[in-house]
Amino acid sequence: MPISKLQRRVDVDAIPLSKGKTTTYSDPNADTDPKGIRLAVSSNAKAWIITKRIDGKVKTLRIGAFPEIATVHQAAALAVDMIKPVAIKASAKGSGLRTLNDALEQVLENSSASEITLKAYRDNVRRHLTDLFAKPVDEITLTDIERTLEKHVRRDGGARRATRTYGSLRQIIVMCFDRAEAVRLIPNPTRGLKSPKPMPKRDRVQIDLKKWPVLDMIDKKKQSSRTYLYAFGWELMLFTGLRSINAKTLRWSDIDFDEATMRIEKLKNGRDVTFPLAAHTVEVLRALHKRTGHQQWVFPHRNRAKAGQHIATFGHHLKEGDQRVTPHDMRRLLTTAAEGSGIGPTAVDEMRGDKGRRMASTYNQGILTHAHVEAVARQIILLCGRKADAEVVPLRAVN
C-alpha cells in the first residue's frame, strides 16, 4: 500500500488519479481515531474509506469523497459516527436477526402479500426448512443450502430436474438471505447457488377432452350444504375464466343483472374491467343470489366467526373418481372452448383478463361482447355433453 501525506488538502490534491486499478494510500504519521483511514484513488475520483472488524467480519466502509472531505482527520471524525450504528445494526442482538426464521418474519412483516401467501411461506419453512432456518445465519454455508434443496431434485430421463417445491423453497431462502445480507452485512451464500432446470410442464387436466365431466362434477357438489358454495365458485370460474382470487373476492355490487355484466376492480394485469356475462352465467349467479344476496360477498366465509369476510379458497382441486381439475384448469378449459367457438385471440385474451403479446392488444380498448361469451358458453356446455339450451341445475333445498 503506497504511503502519502494525507493531513493537508494540498497534499491530498497532489496525489494523481490512478491509470489502472484503484490504489489506496495511507498516512502512518497521521494520529487518528479510529485508525485505518485510507484514501482510495481510482481513474476518476478519490474517496476516503475505513476497514474495521464488525460482528466478527472485516468490512470496508466508504466515508465520503474528496474534496468534500479534504483531509484524513476530517474523514476520521466522520468515521466515528458511521461505525457505531453500523456495528449495532450488523450485530445479531442489535438487528434482531439471528436466524433465517428472524429474516423471514422481518420480510413478511413488510410484505404486501395476502395472508394466504404469507401462510404458505411459513408452512413451507415448517415442513421443509426447519433445521436450516433455526441455524445462526452467519454459520450457514452454500453447501448447507444445496444439501437442503437436494431432497427436492428428481431424475427425469437421466437429467437432474428441480421440482416445484424446489423452486418455492429456493425463492424463500434467497429472499431471507437478501434480508440478512442487507441487515447484518454478512456474505450471501445464495449468490453461488445454481439450480437444475425445472421439471417439464405437463398438462394436469386429467379429463377426457371428448366429453368434459366438469359440469357433472360441479352439479354433484351443489347437492351438499357443505360444498354448494364451492360448486358455484367452480362453475363461475369455468364460464368466465376468472382466477380464483378474483372470483372469491367478487361482491354483489360488482354484478349488474339488468345489463348482464360483471366488474372486476383489479385483474392480474392491473386493469379494471367490466365483462359481459353469458345467459348461463347470469342464471348461475341468480341461483346463488338466493343464498348469499343479502351479504356483501358473492362467496361469503362459511365460518360465522369470520362473518364479513369472503371465502378463503375454493379448494386445491375438484375431484370425482379418477377425474381431478384445479382452479387454473378452468381457465384452460375456457380457452379450449373459446378457440373452438371461433372467436379471435384478442377476445380470448380479454376474456381471460390477460395482456396479450400482440401490438394490437396495447391499443385495443376492448372488443368482448355478449355474443362472444354466449358462443363460448355454448361450446363449454356442448363439450360437457349437454344440450346447448340446457338449464342450470337448480340448487337443492338445503336445511
C-alpha positions in Angstrom: 0.0 0.0 0.0 1.6 3.4 -1.0 2.3 5.9 1.7 1.5 9.6 1.2 0.8 12.7 3.3 -3.0 13.0 3.9 -3.2 15.6 6.6 -3.4 18.7 4.3 -5.7 19.3 1.5 -2.9 20.4 -0.8 -1.1 17.1 -0.3 -4.2 15.0 -1.0 -4.9 17.1 -4.1 -1.4 16.5 -5.4 -1.9 12.7 -5.5 -2.5 11.8 -9.2 -5.5 9.8 -10.3 -4.8 6.1 -11.0 -4.2 5.0 -14.5 -5.3 1.5 -13.8 -6.8 -0.3 -10.8 -7.9 1.7 -7.7 -4.9 2.4 -5.5 -5.3 3.0 -1.7 -2.9 5.4 0.2 -2.3 5.6 3.9 -0.5 8.1 6.2 1.3 6.3 9.1 2.1 9.7 10.6 -1.5 10.8 11.0 -2.8 10.3 14.5 -6.4 9.5 14.0 -9.1 7.7 16.0 -10.4 5.4 14.6 -7.3 4.1 13.0 -7.0 2.7 9.5 -8.4 5.6 7.4 -7.2 5.3 3.8 -7.6 7.2 0.5 -8.9 5.1 -2.4 -7.8 6.7 -5.7 -9.4 5.5 -9.0 -9.2 6.7 -12.5 -11.8 9.4 -12.0 -12.2 10.0 -8.2 -10.8 10.0 -4.7 -12.7 8.7 -1.7 -12.0 8.1 2.0 -12.5 4.5 3.3 -12.0 2.6 6.5 -11.7 -1.1 7.2 -13.0 -2.4 10.5 -13.9 -5.8 12.1 -17.6 -5.6 12.8 -19.5 -8.5 14.4 -16.6 -10.8 13.6 -16.4 -9.8 10.0 -13.9 -7.5 8.2 -15.9 -4.8 6.5 -14.8 -1.8 4.4 -17.0 1.3 4.7 -16.9 4.3 2.4 -16.7 7.5 4.4 -17.0 10.1 1.6 -15.4 11.7 -1.4 -12.6 14.2 -1.8 -12.6 17.3 -1.9 -15.9 17.4 0.1 -13.9 15.7 2.8 -10.5 17.3 2.5 -8.1 15.6 5.0 -7.6 12.3 6.8 -8.6 14.0 10.1 -11.9 15.1 8.8 -12.5 11.6 7.4 -11.7 10.1 10.9 -14.2 12.4 12.6 -17.0 11.3 10.3 -16.0 7.7 10.6 -16.6 7.7 14.3 -20.3 8.5 13.7 -20.5 5.8 11.0 -19.0 2.8 12.7 -21.1 2.7 15.8 -24.6 2.5 14.2 -23.3 0.0 11.5 -21.8 -2.2 14.3 -25.1 -2.2 16.2 -27.1 -2.8 13.0 -24.8 -5.6 11.9 -24.9 -7.4 15.3 -27.4 -10.2 15.9 -28.7 -8.5 19.0 -28.9 -5.1 17.5 -30.8 -6.2 14.4 -32.9 -8.9 16.0 -31.8 -11.1 13.1 -30.1 -14.2 14.4 -31.5 -16.9 12.1 -33.3 -17.2 8.8 -36.5 -17.5 10.8 -35.9 -14.0 12.0 -35.2 -12.8 8.5 -38.4 -14.5 7.2 -40.5 -12.7 9.8 -38.9 -9.3 9.0 -39.6 -9.9 5.3 -43.2 -10.9 5.9 -43.8 -8.0 8.2 -43.0 -5.6 5.4 -44.8 -7.6 2.7 -48.0 -6.6 0.9 -48.8 -10.2 0.0 -52.1 -11.8 1.0 -52.5 -13.7 4.3 -52.8 -17.0 2.3 -49.4 -16.3 0.6 -47.8 -15.5 4.0 -49.2 -18.6 5.5 -47.8 -20.7 2.5 -44.3 -19.3 3.1 -44.4 -20.2 6.8 -45.9 -23.7 6.0 -43.1 -24.4 3.5 -40.4 -23.4 6.1 -42.1 -25.5 8.8 -42.3 -28.6 6.5 -39.0 -28.5 4.7 -36.6 -25.9 6.1 -36.9 -26.2 9.9 -33.2 -27.1 10.6 -31.7 -24.7 8.1 -33.8 -21.7 9.4 -33.0 -22.4 13.0 -29.2 -22.3 12.5 -27.3 -19.0 13.1 -27.5 -17.2 9.8 -23.8 -16.3 9.7 -22.9 -20.0 10.1 -24.9 -21.2 7.1 -22.8 -22.2 4.0 -23.7 -22.7 0.4 -23.2 -26.5 1.0 -25.9 -26.4 3.7 -28.3 -24.8 1.3 -27.5 -27.2 -1.5 -28.0 -30.2 0.7 -31.3 -29.0 1.9 -32.6 -28.4 -1.6 -31.2 -31.6 -3.0 -34.1 -33.5 -1.4 -36.4 -31.8 -4.0 -34.4 -32.7 -7.1 -35.7 -35.5 -9.3 -34.3 -37.5 -12.1 -36.1 -37.1 -15.4 -34.7 -39.0 -18.4 -31.3 -39.1 -16.7 -31.2 -35.4 -16.1 -31.5 -33.6 -12.7 -34.7 -31.6 -12.5 -36.0 -29.2 -9.9 -39.5 -29.8 -8.6 -42.0 -27.0 -8.0 -41.3 -27.4 -4.3 -37.6 -26.8 -5.0 -38.4 -23.6 -6.8 -40.6 -22.4 -3.9 -38.0 -23.2 -1.2 -35.2 -21.6 -3.2 -37.2 -18.4 -3.5 -37.8 -18.3 0.2 -34.1 -18.9 1.1 -32.9 -16.3 -1.4 -35.4 -13.8 -0.1 -34.4 -14.3 3.5 -30.7 -14.2 2.8 -31.1 -10.9 0.9 -32.7 -9.5 4.0 -29.9 -10.9 6.2 -27.2 -9.5 3.9 -28.8 -6.0 4.0 -29.3 -6.0 7.8 -26.3 -8.0 9.1 -23.9 -7.0 6.3 -22.8 -10.7 6.0 -21.8 -12.6 2.9 -24.7 -14.0 0.9 -24.1 -17.7 0.0 -27.1 -17.9 -2.3 -25.1 -15.8 -4.8 -23.3 -19.0 -5.8 -26.5 -21.2 -5.8 -27.0 -22.9 -9.1 -30.3 -24.6 -9.8 -31.1 -27.5 -12.1 -33.6 -27.0 -14.8 -37.3 -27.3 -13.7 -39.3 -30.4 -14.3 -41.0 -30.1 -17.8 -44.6 -28.8 -17.6 -47.3 -31.4 -18.1 -50.9 -30.9 -18.8 -52.7 -31.6 -15.5 -56.2 -31.6 -16.9 -56.8 -35.3 -16.4 -60.1 -35.5 -18.2 -61.4 -36.9 -21.5 -61.4 -34.0 -23.9 -64.1 -35.7 -26.0 -66.5 -35.1 -23.1 -65.7 -32.9 -20.2 -67.2 -34.2 -16.9 -66.7 -30.9 -15.1 -70.3 -29.8 -15.0 -71.3 -33.2 -13.7 -68.7 -32.9 -11.0 -69.9 -29.4 -10.1 -73.5 -30.4 -10.0 -72.8 -33.2 -7.6 -71.2 -30.7 -5.3 -74.2 -28.5 -5.4 -76.3 -31.1 -3.7 -74.5 -30.8 -0.4 -74.9 -27.9 2.1 -71.1 -28.1 2.8 -70.0 -27.8 -0.8 -72.7 -26.0 -2.7 -70.9 -22.6 -2.3 -67.6 -24.0 -3.7 -69.5 -25.7 -6.5 -70.9 -22.3 -7.7 -67.4 -20.9 -7.5 -66.0 -23.5 -9.8 -68.9 -23.0 -12.3 -68.3 -19.3 -12.3 -64.6 -19.8 -12.9 -65.3 -22.2 -15.8 -67.7 -19.9 -17.6 -65.8 -16.6 -17.0 -62.1 -17.6 -16.9 -61.7 -15.7 -13.6 -58.7 -16.5 -11.4 -59.8 -17.9 -8.1 -58.6 -14.7 -6.3 -60.9 -12.6 -8.4 -63.8 -15.0 -8.1 -63.7 -15.3 -4.3 -63.4 -11.5 -3.8 -66.4 -10.7 -6.0 -69.1 -8.5 -4.5 -72.7 -8.4 -5.4 -72.3 -4.8 -6.1 -70.0 -5.8 -9.0 -72.8 -7.8 -10.7 -75.4 -6.0 -12.9 -78.2 -8.4 -13.6 -80.0 -6.0 -15.9 -77.0 -5.4 -18.2 -75.6 -8.9 -17.6 -72.2 -7.6 -16.7 -69.6 -8.2 -14.1 -67.0 -5.7 -12.9 -63.5 -6.8 -11.7 -61.6 -4.0 -9.9 -58.2 -5.4 -10.4 -57.1 -8.2 -12.6 -53.6 -9.7 -12.6 -52.6 -7.3 -15.3 -53.8 -4.4 -13.1 -56.8 -3.5 -15.3 -60.2 -2.5 -14.0 -62.6 -4.3 -16.4 -66.3 -4.8 -16.9 -67.1 -8.2 -18.6 -70.3 -9.2 -20.4 -71.9 -12.3 -19.0 -73.5 -15.2 -20.9 -77.1 -16.1 -20.0 -75.9 -19.3 -18.4 -73.5 -17.4 -16.1 -76.3 -15.0 -15.2 -78.6 -17.9 -14.2 -75.8 -19.4 -12.1 -75.4 -16.1 -10.3 -79.2 -15.7 -9.8 -79.3 -19.1 -8.2 -76.5 -18.2 -5.9 -78.1 -14.8 -5.2 -81.0 -16.5 -3.4 -78.4 -17.8 -0.9 -75.9 -15.1 -0.4 -77.5 -12.0 -2.0 -78.2 -10.4 1.4 -74.4 -10.3 2.1 -71.6 -8.2 0.7 -69.6 -11.0 -0.9 -70.9 -13.4 -3.6 -68.9 -16.1 -1.8 -69.0 -15.2 1.9 -67.0 -17.1 4.5 -68.9 -20.0 5.9 -67.4 -19.6 9.4 -69.7 -17.4 11.5 -66.7 -16.2 13.5 -65.4 -14.7 10.2 -68.6 -13.0 9.1 -68.0 -10.1 6.7 -65.0 -11.9 5.1 -65.0 -13.6 1.7 -64.4 -17.3 1.3 -60.8 -18.4 1.9 -60.5 -20.8 -1.0 -62.5 -23.0 -3.4 -60.2 -25.9 -2.7 -57.0 -27.0 -4.4 -58.8 -29.3 -6.7 -62.2 -30.7 -7.7 -62.2 -34.4 -7.7 -64.6 -37.1 -8.7 -63.3 -40.7 -9.0 -60.2 -40.6 -11.2 -61.0 -37.1 -12.5 -59.2 -34.1 -11.0 -59.0 -30.5 -12.0 -57.6 -27.4 -10.4 -58.9 -23.8 -10.4 -56.4 -22.9 -13.0 -57.6 -25.7 -15.2 -60.9 -23.8 -15.5 -59.0 -21.2 -17.4 -57.5 -23.8 -19.7 -60.9 -25.4 -20.4 -62.4 -22.0 -21.1 -59.6 -21.2 -23.5 -60.1 -24.5 -25.3 -63.8 -23.8 -25.7 -63.2 -20.1 -26.7 -60.8 -21.1 -29.5 -63.2 -23.9 -30.5 -66.0 -21.4 -30.8 -64.1 -19.4 -33.4 -63.7 -16.1 -31.6 -60.4 -14.3 -32.2 -57.3 -14.5 -30.0 -57.6 -10.9 -28.8 -61.1 -11.6 -27.5 -59.8 -14.8 -25.8 -57.1 -12.8 -24.0 -59.6 -10.2 -23.0 -62.0 -12.9 -21.7 -59.2 -14.4 -19.5 -58.0 -10.9 -18.4 -54.6 -11.5 -19.9 -52.4 -8.9 -21.6 -51.6 -10.4 -25.0 -48.2 -10.1 -26.7 -49.7 -8.7 -29.9 -49.2 -5.0 -30.6 -53.0 -4.7 -31.2 -53.6 -5.5 -27.5 -51.7 -2.4 -26.5 -54.1 -0.1 -28.4 -57.3 -2.2 -28.2 -59.9 -0.7 -25.9 -62.0 -3.9 -25.7 -63.9 -6.0 -28.2 -65.5 -8.6 -25.9 -69.3 -8.7 -26.4 -72.2 -10.7 -25.2 -72.1 -12.6 -28.5 -68.6 -13.7 -27.7 -69.4 -15.0 -24.2 -72.6 -16.7 -25.4 -70.6 -18.6 -28.1 -68.0 -19.7 -25.6 -70.7 -20.8 -23.0 -72.5 -22.8 -25.7 -69.2 -24.5 -26.6 -68.5 -25.4 -22.9 -72.0 -26.9 -22.5 -71.6 -28.9 -25.6 -68.2 -30.2 -24.6 -69.6 -31.2 -21.3 -72.0 -33.5 -23.2 -75.2 -31.5 -22.7 -77.6 -29.7 -24.9 -76.7 -26.1 -25.6 -80.1 -24.9 -24.3 -79.8 -27.0 -21.1 -81.0 -25.2 -18.0 -78.8 -24.6 -14.9 -79.2 -27.4 -12.5 -81.1 -25.9 -9.6 -79.7 -25.9 -6.1 -81.4 -28.5 -4.0 -83.2 -27.2 -0.9 -80.7 -27.5 1.9 -81.6 -27.3 5.6 
